[in-house]
Amino acid sequence: MGKLTDNQWEVMMHWLLTLVGGFMGVYAVLLHAGNFGSAQTGNVMEMAAELVSMEWQKVLLRVIAFIIFGCGVVAAYLLTNYTELNMRKLALWVDAAGLTLASLLPLDPVLPGLYPVFFCASFQWGVYSAADGFKSASIFTTNNYKQALLGWTQYILTKDKEFLRKAIVYTFTVLSFFGGACLGAWSVYTFNVRGAYIAFVPLAAARILIAVGERPAEDETPTELAKEATEEAEEAVLLEEEMPK
């Protein structure tokens, strides 16, 4: 793992966090009356229906959810661009805190118990939204599915390896989300609200991957460093000999 390239590391991190995204989505849906805490489409549609039927208390709860989700997006942007914080690490802690809080809040009424998921999902989206040069949400999967299908179609038609790379990245992103959803469903069916803690396993794996990715080159053995130095010197000599006199 110490030989991972930056792109490989980024893609693996994205897949792990997409797995967490699938977990959070199912956890929210199964325990909170079908409400999906990782997006606002369903929340806005329900808000519109409740507004028309004049259920003002429910409308207020959904407006609060709408604002909390937006706060997660804004917080991720501001912290990324105006602080020196390690956002990759921070997003893991935010997810862990959000899921823990969601497991402790009452399930009735359903929306307030889902507020932590609204925030941590949108915060994660703000941090983990691309992989290997491809835009890809880690908390929902519709566009990832679309891009996977387009990638395979484009590759079959053109045989361009770049489209193959695109297809693989998006396909495994969809599979990661589905795997996380399966894990989330099993966790809820087995442990109910405490199933949230099962998400700590992929979050811990992501934290380990960050530690591996941040390990400096000096962690290599003296033999490896000497070998690399020798190879670089030989390449420099070859380049010098090939230069026109």
N, C-alpha and C positions, 0 to 999 in steps of 0.2 A: 504493500500500500504506500510505502514511502516513495515509490516511483510514479505515482499518479501525476499526470499532467494537470495543469490548471483547468483545462476544459473537462477532463474526466472527473475531476474533483467536483466541479460545479454541477455537472449533470447528475452525479450520484447524490449530492446534497439536495438537488431539486427533486429527484425521485423520492428520497426519504421524506421530504417535507410534503410532497404530494400525497404520500401514503398517510401522513398525519392529517392532511386536508380531507381525505376520504373518510378517515376515522371520525373527525369532528362533525362532518356532514351527517353521517348516519346516527351518531350519538345524539345530535340535536333533533333529527326527525323522529327517531323512535321514542325519545323520552319527552318530547315537547309537542305532542299532538300534530305531528307532521310538519312543523315549522322548520325551515331550513335556515340555519344560522350563518351560512357562509356566503350569502348573496342577498340582494335586496329586491329582486324581481318578484318573488312570491310575497314578500312583506308589503311591497307597494300595491300589489293587486288586492291583497286582503284589506289593506288600509282603505283603498278606494271603495270596496264593497261595504265595509263597515261605516265609512263616511256617508254613503248613499242611504244606508239603513239607519243612520243616526245613532250608532252605538258609540257614543263619544268617549267613554272610558277606554274601550278597545282601540279606538283611533289614537288616543293619547299614548297608550303603551307602544303602539307601532311607530309613532313619530319619534319616541325616545329611542327605540331600536334603530331607526333610520339615522338618527344623530350619532348614536354610539358607534355604529359601523363607519360613518364618515370620520369620526374622531380617530379611529384606528388607522385609516388611510392617511390622514393629515399628520398624525404623530409619526408614522413611519417615514413620511417624506421629510419632515422637519429634522428628525433625529439623524436621518441619513445624510442630509445636506448641510446641516449646521452644527454637528457635533463630531467628535472623534470616536464615538462609541462603536464597538464591534457589533454591527446590526445582525450579522448571522447568528451570533451567540444570543443576543438580546431577544430575538424572535423566538428562540427555543424556550427561554424563561417565561416570556409572555404567554406562549401556548400552554406551558405547564401550569402557570398561575391561573389562566382563564379556565382551563378544564377542571382544576382543583376547586375553584370558586363555584363553577357550575354544578359540581357534584355535591356541594354543601347547601345550595339554595333550594327552597321548596319548589316543587313542580307545578304548583297551583297558586297563582295564575301562571300560565306556561311561559309567557314572554319574558318577564323579569328574570326567571331562572336561566334564560337563554342569552341575556345581555352580555355575560363574559365571553361567550362564544362569538357573538357578533364582533366584539372588539378584537379578540386575539386572531380570529380568522382574517379580518381586514388588515390587521397589522402584518400578519404573515404574508398576505398577498402583496403588500407594499415592499417587502424585503425579498421574497422569493417569487419573482415574476418573470424570470427568464433563465434559459440554460443553453450554454454553448452557442450563443448568438441568436437563439430563437425565443420570441416572446411566448410565455406559457404560464398561465395561472396555476397555482398550486392548491387552490381551494375549491375549484369546480372544473368540470371536464368537457363541456360541450365543444369549445373551440379546439381543445387538444384533440378530441376525436375527429373533428373536421380536418385539422391540419395533418393528422396521421393518414387519413384517407387520401388527401391531396398529395402528400408526400409519396405514398406508394403508387398512386396513379401517375404522377409526374415521372417517377423513376422508371416505371414500366414503359412509358411512352418515349423517354429520352435516354435511358440508361446512364443518366448523369449521377455520379456518386454523391454529389451534394444533396440531391433529392433523397437518396437512400439514407444518408445521415439524418436528414430531417425526419424521414418516416420512422426511423428507429427511435430517435429521441422522443417524438410525440407518442408513438405506440407504447413505449415503456412508461411514459407518463400516465397514459390512460390505464394501463395495467396496474401501476402503482396506486392510483386513486381507487381502483376497484378492489385491490388487495386491502387497502386501508379501510374501505367500506365494509368488507367482509370481517376484518378484525374488529371494527367498531360494533357491528351487529352481534358477533359472538360475545364481545365484552359486555354489552348491555343485557343480552339474554342470560348471561351467566352471573353477572355481578350487579345488574341494575345500574343505579347512578354511580356506584363506585367503580364501574367499568371504565370510567374516565382515566383511571390511573394506569391502565394497560398502555395508554398512549405514551407513557414515560419510557417505554422500551425503545420505540423508534426515535424518540427525542434524545435518549441517551446515546443511541447509535450515531445520530447526527452530531452530537457533541464530540464523540470520539473521532469522527471523521474530520471535524474542524481541527482538533488537536493534531491529527496526522498531517492535515494540509498546511498547518502553520509551523510544523517542525522545521527548523533551519537546516541548511545544507551541512552545517558543521556536525550534525548528528551522524553523518556517514563515518565509517571507520577510516583510520589513517591509510590503510591499504587502498580503499576505494578512492579516497581523495588523491593519492599518489598516482593511481592508474589513470584517473580522469585528467590530471595535470599533464601526464606523459602524452596521452592521446591528443590533448589540446596543443601541446608543443609540436608534435609531429604534424598535425594539421596546419599549424602556422608555417612550418618549414615547407610543406608541400605547396601552400599558397604562394609563398615567397618565390619558390622555384618556378612556378607557373606564370609569374608576373613578367611582362615584356621587359627586356633589358633596354 
